[in-house]
Amino acid sequence: MDATIFILPNGLRFVHRRTLSPVAHCGLHINIGTRDEQLAENGIVHLIEHMFFKGTSKRSAYHINNRLENVGGELNAFTTKEETVLHATVLKSDIEKTIELIADMAFRSTFPEKELVKEKEVIIDEINSYKDNPSELIFDDFDELLFAASPLGRPILGTAESLKNISSDHIKTFTAQHYRTSQMVFSTIGKISPKRIEQLINKHFGEFENTHADNKLRQLPPDYKIFQVEKERNTFQAHCVMGNRAYSFNDKKRIGLALLTNYLGGPAANSRLNTLLREKYGLVYTIEANYTPYCDCGSATIYFGTDKGNLDQCFDLIYKELTLVCTKLFGTAQLHRIKKQLLGQLSISSDNAESQMLSQGKSLTVYNSVETFEQLKAKIDALSAMELQEIANEIFSKDKLSTLIYK
């Protein structure tokens, strides 16, 4: 069933898709992420996400945590470089209490200083545990080099030093400036009529005014110099990320790059690099390619971990494969096969209601519309071998790739 989109008088948008399931999924997408922070307040957006659960003018942290869990529901949140999302899964009969709770957390949180002190320690533990995982930490370090002198290069969690200086008053000022209804999208999926959802959203979100100017700091990151960096990490394996700046959400080449990335190192066991480095040569346990678009740019990366003695062989094999993609056109049958594989993965993903709820919320946030699967399929089907080769040369040409190695 097609999505229904409404806009409240205060600018908050919401999108609903009616399904046959008695389980409802909903989420508030706030178009504020870590790239909207000043350097000295790095980590404040992620900290605010945590503090949304620590008390409102109506509820204590205990009552927030038990409001949905007591009826078998789930309440969660996450932060990225460009958005914060509060989301929940409940039975459809509990959808109103869920919408009311999320509105309360987003607009009436009190950010108590006592809870703030404790939550900073929790996040510092999270930062330290992250440092113990080189396969994740290396992406932060790579972004710091790729987006040098830009908020996109800073870690989502912040640092122990930056968190130390953030107070409850600082958080209240930040949310007052940035968390506007016109920067929010509420997304729902469930066996509920669009009219009923509109009534509930208006009832619980309609009272909040969109009174603040847009103070987001987003600017296109400055150009960067290609880098080849090695860092001593005293790990058993060598970890490597190689990559390049890439296309934004609004670039027409975005779909082609997503297709290429999936072909090279997507989740399927028969992705090209997995077949080559793991199945044929047994050099790696994990190798993956990722593409992350932002509102004005993006990143494309290839990650692998291997025995330190196998590094050179891995690089040789990867560069040979990338050169092949840059110089040899896909054949008709091969192009059809990789398109069909991506479409199959997207179809399976869209069959997951929670994934669909998050996807339509993100789409409305970024594009102010929700693309149907048929529209996306048409874009993928229209891609030519020549277009994919052009994209490969812009992104994956050896002389354009930067590299970070943990040894």
C-alpha positions as CSV (number, residue, x, y, z in Angstrom):
1,M,0.0,0.0,0.0
2,D,1.3,3.5,-0.9
3,A,2.5,5.8,1.8
4,T,0.3,8.6,3.1
5,I,2.0,11.9,3.9
6,F,0.7,14.8,5.9
7,I,2.2,18.1,7.2
8,L,1.1,19.7,10.4
9,P,0.7,23.5,10.6
10,N,3.9,23.7,12.7
11,G,5.8,22.1,9.8
12,L,6.2,18.6,11.2
13,R,5.8,16.0,8.5
14,F,4.6,12.5,9.0
15,V,4.3,9.4,6.7
16,H,2.2,6.4,7.3
17,R,1.9,3.1,5.5
18,R,-1.0,0.8,6.4
19,T,-0.3,-2.9,6.7
20,L,-2.2,-6.0,7.8
21,S,0.1,-6.6,10.8
22,P,-1.1,-6.1,14.4
23,V,2.4,-4.9,15.2
24,A,3.1,-1.1,14.7
25,H,6.4,0.5,14.2
26,C,7.0,4.3,14.5
27,G,9.9,6.7,14.7
28,L,10.6,10.4,15.1
29,H,13.4,11.4,12.6
30,I,15.1,14.6,13.7
31,N,17.3,16.2,11.0
32,I,20.1,17.0,13.5
33,G,23.3,15.0,13.7
34,T,26.9,15.3,14.8
35,R,27.9,17.4,11.8
36,D,25.7,20.1,13.3
37,E,27.9,20.4,16.4
38,Q,30.6,23.0,17.1
39,L,34.1,21.5,17.7
40,A,34.0,22.1,21.5
41,E,30.6,20.3,21.8
42,N,31.5,17.2,19.8
43,G,29.3,14.4,21.1
44,I,26.4,16.6,22.3
45,V,23.9,15.2,19.9
46,H,24.6,11.6,20.9
47,L,24.5,12.6,24.5
48,I,21.1,14.3,24.0
49,E,19.8,11.1,22.5
50,H,20.8,9.3,25.7
51,M,19.3,12.0,27.9
52,F,16.0,11.8,26.1
53,F,15.5,8.7,28.3
54,K,16.4,10.3,31.6
55,G,13.3,12.3,32.5
56,T,10.8,14.8,31.3
57,S,8.6,17.3,33.0
58,K,5.9,14.6,33.2
59,R,8.0,11.4,33.7
60,S,11.0,10.0,35.5
61,A,13.6,7.8,33.7
62,Y,11.9,4.8,35.4
63,H,8.5,5.6,33.9
64,I,10.0,6.3,30.4
65,N,11.7,2.9,30.4
66,N,8.6,1.0,31.6
67,R,6.0,2.8,29.6
68,L,6.2,0.5,26.6
69,E,8.2,-2.4,28.0
70,N,5.3,-3.1,30.4
71,V,3.0,-3.8,27.4
72,G,5.6,-5.9,25.5
73,G,6.9,-3.0,23.3
74,E,10.4,-1.8,22.6
75,L,11.7,1.8,22.7
76,N,15.1,2.7,21.3
77,A,17.1,5.4,19.6
78,F,20.2,6.1,17.5
79,T,22.4,9.0,16.3
80,T,24.2,9.4,13.0
81,K,26.2,12.2,11.5
82,E,23.0,13.8,10.1
83,E,20.0,12.6,12.2
84,T,18.7,11.5,15.5
85,V,15.9,8.9,15.6
86,L,13.6,7.8,18.5
87,H,11.7,4.7,17.5
88,A,9.5,2.1,18.9
89,T,7.7,-1.2,18.2
90,V,4.4,-2.0,19.8
91,L,1.0,-3.6,19.3
92,K,-1.2,-1.4,17.3
93,S,-3.5,-0.9,20.3
94,D,-0.6,0.9,22.1
95,I,0.2,3.3,19.3
96,E,-1.2,6.4,21.0
97,K,0.7,5.9,24.2
98,T,3.8,5.4,22.0
99,I,3.3,8.6,20.0
100,E,2.6,10.6,23.2
101,L,5.7,9.2,24.9
102,I,8.0,10.1,22.0
103,A,6.6,13.6,21.8
104,D,7.1,14.0,25.6
105,M,10.7,12.8,25.3
106,A,11.5,15.0,22.3
107,F,10.0,18.2,23.6
108,R,9.7,18.0,27.4
109,S,13.0,16.4,28.5
110,T,14.5,18.1,31.5
111,F,18.1,16.8,31.1
112,P,18.7,16.6,34.9
113,E,22.3,17.3,35.9
114,K,22.5,14.3,38.2
115,E,21.5,12.0,35.3
116,L,23.8,13.8,32.9
117,V,26.9,13.1,35.1
118,K,26.0,9.4,35.1
119,E,25.3,9.2,31.4
120,K,28.6,10.8,30.5
121,E,30.4,8.0,32.3
122,V,28.3,5.5,30.4
123,I,29.3,7.0,27.1
124,I,32.9,7.3,28.1
125,D,32.8,3.5,28.7
126,E,31.2,3.2,25.3
127,I,34.0,5.2,23.7
128,N,36.6,3.0,25.5
129,S,34.9,-0.2,24.4
130,Y,34.9,1.1,20.9
131,K,38.6,1.7,21.1
132,D,39.0,-2.0,21.8
133,N,37.4,-2.8,18.5
134,P,39.8,-1.9,15.7
135,S,37.5,-3.1,12.9
136,E,35.1,-0.3,13.9
137,L,37.5,2.4,15.2
138,I,39.3,2.4,11.9
139,F,36.3,3.9,10.2
140,D,36.3,6.9,12.6
141,D,40.0,7.4,11.9
142,F,39.5,7.1,8.2
143,D,36.6,9.7,8.2
144,E,38.8,12.0,10.2
145,L,41.3,12.0,7.4
146,L,38.8,11.9,4.6
147,F,36.7,14.8,5.9
148,A,39.6,16.8,7.5
149,A,38.6,20.2,9.0
150,S,34.9,19.2,8.8
151,P,32.4,18.1,11.4
152,L,31.8,15.0,9.3
153,G,35.3,13.9,10.3
154,R,34.5,13.9,14.0
155,P,33.3,10.8,16.0
156,I,29.6,10.5,16.7
157,L,30.3,9.6,20.4
158,G,32.5,12.6,20.9
159,T,35.5,12.4,23.2
160,A,35.9,12.1,27.0
161,E,37.4,15.6,26.9
162,S,34.6,17.2,24.8
163,L,31.8,15.5,26.9
164,K,33.3,16.8,30.1
165,N,32.5,20.4,29.3
166,I,28.8,19.8,28.3
167,S,26.3,20.9,31.0
168,S,22.5,20.6,31.3
169,D,22.1,24.3,30.4
170,H,24.3,23.7,27.3
171,I,22.0,20.9,26.2
172,K,18.9,23.0,26.8
173,T,20.3,25.8,24.7
174,F,21.4,23.4,21.9
175,T,18.0,21.7,21.7
176,A,16.1,25.1,21.8
177,Q,18.2,26.2,18.8
178,H,18.2,23.1,16.7
179,Y,15.3,20.7,17.5
180,R,12.6,22.3,15.3
181,T,9.3,20.7,14.2
182,S,10.1,21.6,10.6
183,Q,13.2,19.5,10.9
184,M,11.2,16.5,12.1
185,V,9.5,13.6,10.4
186,F,7.3,11.0,12.2
187,S,7.0,7.7,10.4
188,T,4.6,4.9,11.2
189,I,3.6,1.5,9.8
190,G,0.8,-0.7,11.1
191,K,-2.8,-1.8,10.8
192,I,-4.1,1.7,11.5
193,S,-6.0,4.1,9.2
194,P,-4.1,7.2,8.0
195,K,-6.9,9.4,9.4
196,R,-6.4,7.9,12.9
197,I,-2.6,8.4,12.7
198,E,-3.1,12.1,11.6
199,Q,-5.4,12.7,14.6
200,L,-2.9,11.2,17.0
201,I,0.1,13.1,15.6
202,N,-1.8,16.3,15.6
203,K,-3.0,15.7,19.1
204,H,0.4,15.0,20.6
205,F,2.8,17.1,18.3
206,G,0.5,19.9,17.1
207,E,0.9,22.0,20.2
208,F,4.7,22.5,19.7
209,E,5.6,25.6,17.8
210,N,8.3,25.9,15.1
211,T,9.8,29.1,16.5
212,H,13.6,28.9,15.9
213,A,15.7,29.8,13.0
214,D,17.7,27.1,11.1
215,N,21.1,27.2,12.9
216,K,22.6,24.1,11.3
217,L,26.3,24.5,10.5
218,R,26.4,22.2,7.4
219,Q,28.9,23.2,4.8
220,L,30.5,21.2,2.1
221,P,33.7,19.8,3.5
222,P,36.9,21.3,2.0
223,D,38.9,19.4,-0.6
224,Y,41.3,16.9,0.9
225,K,44.6,15.4,-0.3
226,I,44.8,11.7,-1.0
227,F,46.5,9.9,1.9
228,Q,48.3,6.6,2.6
229,V,48.6,6.3,6.3
230,E,49.7,3.5,8.6
231,K,49.2,3.4,12.4
232,E,50.7,1.0,14.9
233,R,47.9,-0.6,16.9
234,N,49.5,-3.8,18.2
235,T,46.7,-5.9,16.8
236,F,46.9,-9.6,15.8
237,Q,45.5,-8.7,12.4
238,A,46.1,-5.9,10.0
239,H,43.0,-3.8,9.4
240,C,42.6,-1.7,6.4
241,V,40.1,0.8,5.0
242,M,40.6,2.2,1.4
243,G,38.2,4.7,-0.1
244,N,37.3,8.0,-1.5
245,R,34.8,10.9,-1.3
246,A,31.6,10.0,-3.0
247,Y,28.2,11.3,-4.1
248,S,25.5,13.0,-2.1
249,F,21.9,11.9,-1.6
250,N,20.9,14.2,-4.4
251,D,23.4,13.0,-7.0
252,K,21.9,11.0,-9.9
253,K,25.0,8.7,-9.8
254,R,24.1,7.6,-6.3
255,I,22.1,4.6,-7.4
256,G,24.9,3.4,-9.7
257,L,27.5,3.7,-6.9
258,A,25.2,1.7,-4.6
259,L,24.9,-1.0,-7.3
260,L,28.7,-1.1,-7.8
261,T,29.4,-1.2,-4.0
262,N,27.0,-4.1,-3.6
263,Y,28.7,-6.0,-6.5
264,L,32.1,-5.5,-5.1
265,G,31.6,-6.1,-1.4
266,G,27.9,-6.3,-0.5
267,P,26.4,-8.7,2.1
268,A,26.0,-11.6,-0.4
269,A,28.5,-14.4,-0.1
270,N,29.2,-14.2,-3.8
271,S,30.2,-10.5,-3.8
272,R,33.2,-10.1,-6.0
273,L,35.8,-9.3,-3.4
274,N,34.5,-11.9,-1.0
275,T,34.7,-14.6,-3.7
276,L,38.2,-13.5,-4.6
277,L,40.0,-12.9,-1.3
278,R,38.1,-15.2,1.0
279,E,36.7,-18.1,-1.1
280,K,39.5,-18.4,-3.6
281,Y,42.6,-17.4,-1.7
282,G,41.6,-17.7,2.0
283,L,43.2,-14.4,2.9
284,V,40.4,-12.7,4.9
285,Y,37.5,-13.5,7.1
286,T,35.8,-10.2,6.5
287,I,35.9,-8.0,3.4
288,E,33.1,-5.5,2.7
289,A,32.4,-2.4,0.6
290,N,30.2,0.4,1.9
291,Y,28.7,3.6,0.5
292,T,27.4,6.3,2.9
293,P,25.8,9.4,1.3
294,Y,25.2,12.7,3.1
295,C,23.3,15.8,2.1
296,D,26.2,17.3,0.2
297,C,28.8,14.6,-0.3
298,G,29.5,11.0,0.8
299,S,32.1,8.3,1.3
300,A,32.8,4.9,-0.5
301,T,35.0,2.5,1.4
302,I,36.4,-1.1,1.2
303,Y,37.4,-2.7,4.5
304,F,39.2,-5.9,5.2
305,G,41.2,-7.6,8.0
306,T,44.0,-10.0,7.3
307,D,47.2,-11.5,8.6
308,K,49.9,-8.9,8.4
309,G,52.0,-11.0,6.0
310,N,49.1,-11.1,3.5
311,L,48.6,-7.3,3.2
312,D,50.5,-6.8,-0.1
313,Q,48.7,-9.8,-1.7
314,C,45.3,-8.4,-0.6
315,F,46.0,-5.0,-2.0
316,D,47.2,-6.5,-5.3
317,L,44.1,-8.5,-5.7
318,I,41.7,-5.7,-4.8
319,Y,43.5,-3.2,-7.1
320,K,43.3,-5.7,-10.0
321,E,39.6,-6.2,-9.4
322,L,39.0,-2.4,-9.2
323,T,41.0,-1.8,-12.4
324,L,38.9,-4.4,-14.1
325,V,35.7,-2.6,-13.1
326,C,37.2,0.7,-14.3
327,T,38.4,-0.6,-17.7
328,K,36.0,-3.4,-18.8
329,L,32.3,-2.9,-19.4
330,F,29.9,-5.3,-17.7
331,G,28.3,-7.7,-20.2
332,T,24.6,-7.8,-20.8
333,A,24.0,-11.0,-18.8
334,Q,26.3,-9.9,-16.0
335,L,24.7,-6.5,-15.7
336,H,21.3,-8.1,-15.5
337,R,22.4,-10.5,-12.8
338,I,23.9,-7.8,-10.5
339,K,20.8,-5.6,-10.9
340,K,18.6,-8.5,-10.1
341,Q,20.7,-9.3,-7.0
342,L,20.4,-5.8,-5.6
343,L,16.7,-5.6,-6.3
344,G,16.2,-8.9,-4.5
345,Q,18.1,-7.7,-1.5
346,L,16.0,-4.4,-1.5
347,S,12.8,-6.4,-1.8
348,I,13.7,-8.6,1.2
349,S,14.7,-5.6,3.2
350,S,11.5,-3.8,2.5
351,D,9.6,-6.8,3.7
352,N,10.8,-6.0,7.2
353,A,8.3,-3.5,8.6
354,E,10.7,-1.8,11.0
355,S,13.3,-1.3,8.2
356,Q,10.5,0.0,6.0
357,M,9.4,2.5,8.6
358,L,12.9,3.8,9.1
359,S,13.5,4.0,5.3
360,Q,10.3,5.9,4.6
361,G,11.1,8.3,7.4
362,K,14.6,8.9,6.1
363,S,13.3,9.4,2.6
364,L,10.8,12.0,3.6
365,T,13.5,13.8,5.7
366,V,16.0,13.9,2.8
367,Y,13.8,14.2,-0.3
368,N,10.5,15.4,1.1
369,S,8.9,12.5,-0.7
370,V,8.8,8.7,-0.4
371,E,10.0,6.7,-3.4
372,T,8.1,3.6,-4.3
373,F,9.9,0.3,-5.0
374,E,8.7,0.5,-8.6
375,Q,10.4,4.0,-9.0
376,L,13.6,2.7,-7.5
377,K,13.5,-0.4,-9.7
378,A,13.1,1.8,-12.8
379,K,16.2,3.8,-11.9
380,I,18.3,0.6,-11.3
381,D,17.0,-1.0,-14.5
382,A,17.9,2.1,-16.5
383,L,21.6,2.0,-15.5
384,S,23.9,1.2,-18.4
385,A,27.3,-0.5,-18.3
386,M,28.9,2.7,-19.6
387,E,27.4,4.7,-16.7
388,L,28.8,2.2,-14.2
389,Q,32.2,2.3,-15.7
390,E,32.2,6.1,-15.5
391,I,31.3,5.9,-11.8
392,A,33.9,3.3,-11.1
393,N,36.6,5.5,-12.6
394,E,35.5,8.5,-10.6
395,I,35.4,6.6,-7.3
396,F,37.5,3.5,-7.4
397,S,40.4,4.4,-9.7
398,K,43.6,3.4,-7.9
399,D,45.1,6.9,-8.2
400,K,42.1,8.4,-6.4
401,L,41.9,6.0,-3.4
402,S,43.2,6.8,0.0
403,T,44.3,4.1,2.5
404,L,44.5,3.7,6.3
405,I,46.1,0.6,7.8
406,Y,46.3,-0.5,11.4
407,K,49.3,-2.8,11.9
